Amino acid sequence: MLLRYADLGLLALALPVFLVADLPLLGYAAAAAAWLAQHAILAGAGRAASAALARRDRRRALGIIGAATLGRLWLVTLAILLVGLLGAREDGLAAALLSLVLVTAHLGSLALTKLLYPDDAR
């Protein structure tokens, strides 16, 4: 199940790339902080939705997942926007590109996890 957390491994691998390529570290820091925070929200929402499903409250579980998804999206988007406005534009660009790579890796690993381990989805 390590495949599910491939985006976090990619985030860790991105730091040496940022250092060697002399990319804006403020952009990396903002994207990393937002990404780790949204991962914590995802974990909490998953637990809360599972608890709601155990109580057979599907509507509540769907609401939790929907609200968490929108909150995670806004969190990462606002982090990119703020670092771009408060720092240099290059900081915002670096944060946006790193976030794009992380989102792509997260969605890809999620899809592969569902395909390779369909019984774990229950």
Beta strands, then each sheet from edge to edge (+ up, - down):
end
